[in-house]
Amino acid sequence: MSDIDFTAISMRIVCAAACGGVLGWEREARDKSAGLRTNMLVAIGAATATIAALDLYASLPGEAPGGISSDPIRIISGVIGGLGFLGAGAIMQSRGRVEGMTTAATIWVVGGIGVACGLGNYALALPVVIIALVVLFAIGKFAHSQLAPESLQKDDT
């Protein structure tokens, strides 16, 4: 078992769920396919995989029997890569327009936030949530205003 106690693990998972929920709420409010529950689950899953990677790293110092090295970065890299597949599912092409790019990007950001929470790096996770909200709300409104060029108005924000 890792050096992370049950309370710290629980806090990391709860923080990931809350951060994912904030961004998922924004997607839900805009009636997007990947909303509150999806974003919360993505963050929880990323945090869980990160905590499991840390636990594996702590339990297998150096190399494990059979030559398996214990590198938590590999698991985190797998999480980030896997999020690309999940995000791809949010992207649709319809009548020559690509939709879902912002939702896919949000899923990727939420996964990164989940990894940060899983590492216990709240000082990274919380500002990212705030900045992502600013991007989704403020820049989304600007992109959809009548003053924005037509190319910016095709985003799914």
Secondary structure, DSSP 8 states (H G I E B T S, - for coil): --S--HHHHHHHHHHHHHHHHHHHHHHHHTT-SS-HHHHHHHHHHHHHHHHHHHHHHHHS-SB-TTS-B--HHHHHHHHHHHHHHHHHHH-EEETTEEE-HHHHHHHHHHHHHHHHHHTT-HHHHHHHHHHHHHIIIIIHHHHHSTTS-GGGGGS--
